[in-house]
């Protein structure tokens, strides 16, 4: 365990590196800062009474497993985790029926959130624990049911707890609400996606007992009850409370949800006005991230596209020729179903050469989409081969669409009629089967580790598979997730984010991940073409509507990267091909930073490890950030980064109402320092506000800027704060000069740079002043500083 010692207080964190001293700039600000450690262990000791308070980013999600079996089945996960992730918080789920931790065991937690679905088995036990946590200063965010069995027996213990929120439950419940009057709603936080209808949902009588606090929604009960105004949604000093039916509304006819309350705005206020750099997974170098990944289903399907009709061309080849080869500037991660090209499983090994051709392309990343393609992962938690063989014998028959609907023939649509007829018994004829290829017994080692190694064998030497893409119901069990971690690869899929005309709510934007025991599954950012085409029965152009989700998760606030996620079978039809091409063309023309899917998975994983330490009123140290290099400040129009005092910062960009800060991956412990925007005395320091390529090893000195960079497509960079007007640009790789040119900055010190060279392999880039007058001027400015 690594620790920060500040006035003899210890704060745990992990840090990379061995015996070393921090940069002099940090030392000047914090006093004698000494880093001890070996390998990944060490501690930082702040001397001379400097303060370094850890920013608490963990929220405890309490759920009732008797009503919601696992964290991913909870209302907290489905409705609140995404907004909390966006605000920089992670959720640690705890079952209320298990032993709950002591106050001292939750040092990193700033709040507790609940959204119970009914009475708890032992509400008194829970509220005794909650009282202790509230007294320790943790806020409580209470949505929906409180967990009591009945108000008569539990009112005292409930109100003792609610006192921390500034509320009190009164006797009574308003079921017939037509006599209610004077509904008062906060203009910014209520009626977010849908207005209240004339007849309100039923509500409890809840009184405000504190002069402080914000009434977000309140109503006067029917006069016959003689009750005072009741609180429907309230934010108090100790947290917040929202009654059932007043956070989110469900349309039972359309089977859709819509938020009544603004979840991000409400949670932001409920958690308090805390300014800290939010780990951001949507942005790199000031630009929205773009990535694409393909699940291998349908590799052996014959394409019916007009150009290939009646030629028996595999969808895998059409995908390669139409969707991948023409886009060398857009990286794509391909998850091979390895049994598809495994003759011993019933696959077709004639496609191996095509797989090798695909994986040889520099814009293609190797991944596995399993070996035998499980449909139902839970079947393999406690695997029984005899049970699987019995299913094959009894139920593995091809049902016709007329009898069973599209699901009955889904697996054949995905995988075609590959393999010999002698294997057909072991190829799933309907998705009631637990997996597609069933000839050999299931093995977790073979399914994950074996498929990753097999995929690598088809790739050029040294090209590793870094990502495992879940198949079927994308609900892996804990041991499966643990195995990917032990192998050192990332895992992803699931989530199925939609935010469009058919799914018109923020509630359908998935959180970053799914907690399964001690393990974590990273969700894909967007849904694939399956949900747009009614399980691949049509319309086959449906995936073209992805742009609505892309737009809605970018504006009015950026929530997610741009993810184009599809299957190989999208190459079966002209309509589905055109749908995918539409998004690839848009990504090519837009201001994005393209990366591989494994890189996004690494960024999302790193979100949960980041540690922040506040070292001053507006300064923070960033530790354990892994692959996450962007930090965001919301409502930050009045702030800018003080580049003269910050360490490891490449640049920043104001976008919408947020400030995005780009860190140098080579900086071990960056420090972000803010100052008032457009401060007259601010020192001008060279920076990059946005770029299409990743940047690292950033060095900005008077008249000399150097850095390394890599990426896809043309290199685009926007520089600011340049002190000279004329520079000599030099681009090298391995000491060989690829480009040398004169470039001119504006009078304001801005420079837009386009590099017409390949950046797939890292480049060394430098800008050096071209005249001695500018150089002398820069030296003089530095001496004044």
N, C-alpha and C positions, 0 to 999 in steps of 0.2 A: 504494500500500500504506500502510495506517495502522499505527502502532506504539505500543505502550506501552513507555516506558523506565523501568526500575526498577533503580537502582544500575548503570546503563550496560548492562543486559541488555535486549534488544529482543524484544517479543512482538507478532506481527502480528495486526491485526484491522481490520474496517471499521466506520465510524461515520458516522451521518448528522449533518449540521449544518454550520454555518460558524463563523467566529471567535466563540468564546463562552467564558465561565467557568462552571465547574460550581457547583452550589449550595454555599452556605457550610457546610452540614452535612458534605458530603464533604471540603471543604477542611480543616475542623477535624480530621477523622480522619486524613487522608492527607498533610497538609502542603500545600504550595503545589501545587495541581493545575491545570495549564494545558492547555487544549485548543486545538491549532492545527489548521488545515485549511481546506479550501475545498471546497464541494460535499460529496462523500462521502469526501474525503481529509483526513487530519489525523493527529495523534498526541497522546497524553497523556503528559506527563512527570511522574513522581512524584519529588519532591525530598525532602530531609531523610531519606534512607535508608529510606523506606517500601518495603515489598515487595509485589509483585503477581504471583503465580505463575499462569500459565495452567493451567487444568484440561484435561488431555489426554483428549479424548472419542473419538478416532479409533482404530479397530482395523483392522489390515491383514488382509484375508482372502486367503490364498494358495490358489489352485486350479490344477488341472491341466487345461488346455483339451483335451488329448489324450483325456481321459476324460469331462470335463464341459465341454461346448462353450462355455458362457457363464455369467456369474455367477448368473443366475436359475435355472440348471439344477443348481447345486451343492447338496451337503448343508448347507453353511454357510448358504446363503440359505434353504433349506427348513426347517431345524431350529434354527439358532442365531441368525439375524439378528433375529427377533422378540424373543427374550429379551434380546438385547443392546440393541436399541432401547429396550425397557422400562427397562433400567438406565441409559439415557441415552447410549449409545454408537452411533456410526455405523460402517459397514464400508466400507472402500475396497478394492475387489477388484483383485488383481494376478495375472496368469498366471505360474506358476512357470517356464514355458518362454520367457518374454520376459525382457528385461533388468530386473533387480530394482534398486530404488533404493538409493543409499548411505545409511549411517546418518544423515548430516546432512540428508537429504532427507525424513526421517520424524519431524521434530521434534514434530508434533502427535499422534503415535501412542503409545499406552500399551501395546499388546499386539499380538501376531500370532496368528491362529487358522488352523488347518488341519484338514481332514477329507478326506484323500486317499482315493481309491477303489482304489488299487493302487500298484505301483512307478512311480517317476518315471523319465523318460528319462535324467536326469543327477542322481541323488540327491546325489552328492558336491558338485556345484556349489551345490545348494540348501542343504545343511548348512553349507557354508563361509559362505554369506550369513547363515544363521540364527545361527551362532555369533557373528558380528559384532553382530547385532541383540541377542542375549541379553547379550553383554558390555556393550552400551550401556544395559542396564537394562530392556529390553522383555520383558514376560512372554510366554510361549508357551502357547497353549491347543491341545493336540494331541488330536484325536479320531480314532478309527479307525486306519487304516493310517498308518504313519510315512513311507512313501515309499521305503523301501529296496528293493533288488532281491532280495537274499538276505542273511541274517544273517552267513553265513561271510565274505563279501567286504566287507560294509558295517558290521559290528558296531563297529569302532573309531570310525569317524566318527559313527555314531549315538550311541554311549555318550558320546563327547566332548560332544555336544550335550545329551544327556539329563542330564548331570551338573548342568546349570543347574536342572533340575527336581528333583534329588535322587533320580534313578532310574538303573538299569542293566539293560540287556537281557542275559539269560543265554542260553546255547545250549539250544534245544529249544522245542517247541510241543506243547501238550496238546490233541490232537484228540479222544480218547476221555476224557471228563471224569467218567465215573461213579465213578472212584476218588478224586475230589477230596473234601476234607473241611474242616470248620470254616470255612464261608463267613461272613465278618464284614462287616456292612453298616452304614453310618452311619445312625442311626435317623431323621434329619431329611432326608437327601439322597438316599437310595436307596429303591427300590420305590415310586416316586412315583405312577405310574398303573397299574402292574401288578407283581405279585410275580415273583421269579425262580422258574422251574420247577425241579424236582428235578435234571434234567440240564442243566448249564450249557453255554453256547456254548464252542467251543474258545478257548484263550487262550495267549498267549505267556508265557514265564517272565520276569518283571520284578521285580527286587529293589529294595528301598528302601535307599539308601546314605547318607541323611542322617538325623540324629537328629530334625531338625525335619520339619514337614510333617504333613498330615492324610491318613490312609488312609481313603478313602471306601468302598472295597470291596476286599477281599482274600480269598484262599483258599489253603488248603494243597494243593499238587499231590499226585497219587497217590504213595504211598510208593515205588513202584518207581523213580521218577525221582531220589529222594534230594535233591530241591530244597527250598529254604527257601520260606517264604510268598511268594506272588506278588501284586503289586499290580494290581488290575483297574481301579481309578479312584483317582487320587491328586492331592492339591493340595500343591505345594511352594512354596518361596520364589520360584522363577522361573517359576511358572505351574502348569499342570495337564495330566494325561494320563488319557485314558479309552480302554480297549481296545475293539476292534471287537466289537459285540454286547452291550456293557455300558452304553451310553448310551441306546439306543432299541431296542425290539424290534418285529419285523415279523411279523404273522400272515399267512402266505402264502395261507391259505384265504379269509380275509375281506378280504385286501388292505388291511389297516389297520396303522398304527403306534401304539405307545404308549411313552411315556417310562419308562425304568427309573430314570433319574436325574432329580432335580428341576433342570431346566435353569436356572431363574432363580436359585435358591438356590446351585447349584453355581458358576455363572459369577460371581455376586456375591462368593463367597468366593475364587474363583480370581483375581479381579482386585484383591483386596485391600480392606481396610476404609477406603475413601475416601469421605468425606462431601462431597457437593457438590449443588447444586440441579439436579435432573434436569428437562430440558425435557419437559413433559408435553403430549401431543396429545389426551388424552381428556377434558379438563376445562377449563371456563371459569367464572370467578367462583364457584369452589367446587362447581359442579354438572357432572354428566356432560353432555357435548355430545350433542345430537340433531341429525341432519340426514337428509334424504331426497333421493334423486335417481332420475330415471326415464330409462331409455333409450327412445328413440322408437319402437322396433320394434313394429309392429302397429297403427300409427295408422289405417290404412285397413281394418283387419279389421272385419268385421261382428260385433257383439256378440250372443251367444246367451243373455245374462242374461234371466231370466224377464220382467222388466218391458219389455224391448226386443225380445223374440223376434219374428221375422217382420216387423219394422219397418225392417230394413236400416239400423239406427243404427250409426255407426262407433264402434269401441272408443275412439277419441280423445275423442269426445263423452261417452261413458259415464264414462270416467276423469275428465273435467273435472267432470261433474255429481255424481259419487258420491265421488270420492277427493280432490278438490282444493277445489272451491267450499265444501263444508261445513266446511273446516278453515282458516279465515283466520288462526288462531293458530299454524299449523305451516308453516314455510317449506318449499318444495320446488323443486328444480332440474330443469328439463325439457330434455333433450337431443333436439332435433328432428333426424330424418333428413331433410335438406332436400329430397332427391330425391323423398320421399314426396308432396310437394305441388308438384313440378316437372313440368309437363305434358310438357316436352321430353325428359324422361328416362323417361317412362312412368308417372310418378306421377299423382296426382289432385288438381288444383288447387281442387276444390270444398271442400276442407278448410281453405283459407287463412283464411277468416273465423273459423273455430273456433280456429285457431292464434293469430290476433290477439286473440281473446277470452281465451284462456288466458294469453298473455304480458302482457295488460293487468292481470291480478290482482296486487296488491302482494305477495302471499306467494309468487309464482312468479318464479324466476330463469331468465333465458334462457341456454341452452347449446346446443352442437352435439354431436350423436351421429353426426357425419360427414355427407357428402353422399350417396355411393353405397353406403355400408355395406360396407366390406371385411370379408371373413370371414378371410382369410389375409394378414396384413400383410407377411409376408416376400416374397410374390409381387411386391410393388411396390417392393422395395428396388432392384432393377435391372429396372425395368419394360420389358416388350416387348409392344407392342400386338399385333403379329402372333401372338405366342404366346397372348395372351388371346383373339383372334379364332378361333384354331385350337381352343382349348378350348370356346368357344361352339359351334362347328360340330360338334365331335366328341362332347362329353360333356354339353351342357346339355339334358338330357332329364329329364322328370319320372319318377322311379322310384316304383313303388308301395311302400307300407309293407311289404307282404308280401314283396317282393323284397329290399328294402334296409334295412328297419327305419325307425324314426322319423326318423333323420337325413336320409333322402332327401327328405322333404317338409317339413323344418324351415323352410326359407326361405319357403315358401308360407304356412305357419302364421304366421310372423312378420309377413309383409308383405301377406297377402291376395292378391286377384286384381286389384290396382289397375292402371290404365293400359289403353291400347288394345291390341287383339290384335296390331296391327302391331309393337308393342314387345316382345311376349312372348318373342321370340327372345333379347332382351338382358336379360331378367329371370331371375335364377338359379332354376332348377328343382330344384337340389340344392346342398348346401353344399360340394360338391367344387369349385364355382365359386369364384373368388377374391373376388368381391364380388356384391352383389345387382343393382345397376343398372350395366349394362355398355355402354349404347348409345354413350357418348362415351368417348374415351381418358381414362385416369386422369391426374390432375394433383395433385401434393401441395399446390400452392398453392390449387387449387379445393377439394380435399377438406377442407382444414383452414381456411385463411383465407377462402376463398369461402363455405363453409358457415356460418362464424361471422358473416360480414357478412349473409348471406341471412337467418339467424335473427333478427338484429337488426332487419332491415327489417320484420319482422312485429310488433315490439314498439313500445311508445310511445317517442317521441323521448327520447333520453338514457338509455334502459335498455340497458346494454351486456352483451354475452355475454363472460363472464370465464372460462369453463371449457369444455374440449374433452374429451368422454367417448369413450374408445376402444371400438371395435366388434369383433365377431367373436372371434378368439382373443386379443384384447387384448395382442398382442405387437408393439407398434410398434418400428420400427428407429430407429437413432440420429438420422438426418436428420429423421424425422417428429417426434420429440421436440424436437429443436433448433428446428424451425420454430414449435412452440407457444411455446417460450421467447422466440424472436425477436419473435413477435406480442404478447408481454406477457400471455398468458393461461396459466392453470393447466391441467394435464392430469390425468386420473384414470381409473381402472377397472382390472380385474384383481384378483388376489389370492385371491378366492373363499374367504374365511374361513368355516369352519364349526367349531363346537365343540358337538356335541349327541350324541344317542344313536346316530346313524348314523356320525358322525365324532367318536368320543369321546376326543379327545386335544388337548392344547395344541399339538401339532405341526401341527395344521391351522389355526392362527391365523397369518395371513400377517404378514410384516413391514410396515413403513411404505411401502416403495418397492422399485423394481427398478432397478438400475444398468444402463444400456446405454451403453457407451463413456463419454463425458464427460457424458452426460445422465441424467436421472432421471424415472422414471414413478411417480407416486403411486398406490398401490393403493386401491381402495374398501375400506371397513372391513368390509363383510359381503358374503356371496354373495347373488345374486338368486334369483328364484323358479325359474329354469331348473334349478338343481341339486336343488331340492326336488320337482320335478315330472317328473323323468326326461326332460329336454329338451322340456318342454311336451307330454308325452303323458299325463300324469296320475300320481298323483292331483292334481287342480287345487287342492285345499285344502292341499297340501304346504307352502306358504310359511308357513302358520300356525305351523310349528315353529321359525321364526326366534327365537322367544322363548327357546329353550334356549341358543342362542349368545349372545343378549343377556345372559342371566343368568350364563352361565359366564364371560363376559368382564368381568363386574362383581364377582363374588365367587368366591373369597375375596379377590382383589385386582382392582382396576379395571385392565383392560388396554386397552380400546378404547371409543370413543364408541358411541352407539346409531345405527345406520345402517339406514334402511328403503330398500332398493334394489330396484326392480322395473322391468318393461317395460309399455308401453301395453297389450300383449295380456293383461295381468292383468284387464282390464275385459271380456274375452270371456265369462267364466263367473261364475255366482253364487258358486261355491266360492272362486274366486281373488279375487273382489271382497271377500268376507267375510274372507279371509286378510289382505289388505292393511289393511282397515278395523280389524281386531283390533289391529294394531300402531300405527296412527294414534291409536286411542282410548287405547291404553296410553301413548303419548307425551304426549298431551294431558293425561292425569291425573297424570303422573309429575313428579318434581322434576328436570327437565332444563333445559338452556339451548339453545334451538333456534337454528340458524344455517343459512345457505345452504351448499351443497356446495362452492362455490368458496372459501368462508371456511375450511372444513376443509382443502381442498387447500393453501391458503396457509399454514395452521398446520403441516401436515405438511412442506411444503417448508422452512419456517423452522427446523424441528428440526435440519436439517443445517448451518445457517449460524451457529447460536448460538455465541458465545464467552464463556467464563466465566473470570474472574480472581479468584483468592483473595487478599483484601487483609488478612486476619487469620485467627485461629484458627477463627472461625465467621462470616466475612463474605465476600461475593462481589459483584463487579461483574458485570452482565449486559449484554452487547453483541450487536449484530447479531441481535436476536431477531425482527425482522420482525413477523409476525402472531401469534407464539406468546407468550401472556401468562400462562401458568401454569407454575410450577416446583414440583417435588415433592421432598420428603425422605422416604426410606423408613426404616422402623424408627425412627420419630421421636416416639414417645410422650413422651420426656423433653425434647423441644425445643419452643420456640414462637418466633415472630418477635418481635424487639425492635423494635416500631413506632416507638419514640422515636428510634432510631438508623438505622433503615432509610430508604431514599429510594425513592419511586415505588411503594410497596407499598400497595394498597387494603385488603387484609385477608388472612386465612388461615383454614384449616379443617382440623381433625384428622378423618380419615376412615379407617376400618380401622386400619392401623398406620402410615399415612403422614400427612404434613403438606403440604397444598396451599397454595401461596402465589400470590395474584392480584396481578399487576402492572398499573400504569396505562399504557395504550397511549401516552399523551401524554408519559410520562417517557422521556427519551432514553437515559440510562444509569442504570438503577435499581441500588440496592445492597440486598442482602438480608443482614440481620444476625440471627443466632439467639442465643437465651439459654435458660437452663434454664427448663423449664415451671413456671408458677405461682411464679415468683420473687417473694418478698414485696416486694422493693424496686422491682419493675417499674412503670413509669409507665403509667397508663391512657391509651390513645390511641384515638380513635374509628376504627372500621373496619367493613367489610362482610365477613362470613364467606361468604355465598353470595347469589346473585341469579339470577333468570330472565333478566334483561336484561344486556347488556354495559355496563360502566361505564368512563368515561374523564374526564380533566380533574378528577381527584379532589382536593379541598381540604378538609382537616379541621383546623379551628382551634377554640379554646375557644368554645363556644356558637355556632359557625357552621360548618356542613358544606355544601358545594356540589359538584355533579358533573353531568356530562352522561351520558345513557343512551339506549339504543335496544334494541329487541328485539320479540319476537312474543308475543302473548297478554298476560295481565295482568302488570304489573310487580310482582315479588316481591323483597323485599330483607330481609336479616337483619343488623341493626346490632348492634355490641358496643362497649363502652367509652364509652358516652355519659355525659357528666358532669352533665347536667341531666335532669330528669324530664319537663318540659313543653316542647314545641317547636312552632313554627309551620312547617308544611309548605307549600311553594309549588312548583308545577309549571308551567313555562312552555315555550312554543315560539315562537321568533322574537319574544320580548318580550311575547307575549300570555299572560296567566295563564289556565291551563286548570283548575287545581285549587288551592284554598287551604283549609287545614284545621288544626286543632289535633291533635297526636298526643302520646301519653304513653309514655315509656320506663319500664321496670321499675326497681325499686330497685337491681338489679344493673347497670343501664346498658344493657339489651338492648331492642331494638325491632324488631318484625316489621312490615313495611310492605307493603301491597298497593295498587297504583295502578290504578284502573279506567279508564285512558285508553290510547289507542293509542300504542305506542312504535315503530312502524315508521319514523317520522321522528324524528330526535333530539330529546330533551327536555332542558331545564335544570331541575335539581331542587335544592332547598335546604331545610335544616333550621336554624332559628334559635331560640335560647333565648327563652322567653316572659316571664321575670321577671328583674328586675335583681339579685336576691339570687344567683341562679344565675350570672349574668354576673360579678358581683364575685368569687364563689367561684372561677370559672374563671380570672380574671385573677390571683388570688392563687396558684393552683396553677401557672400558667405561670411566674410570677416565681420560685417556688421551684425550678422546673426549671432 
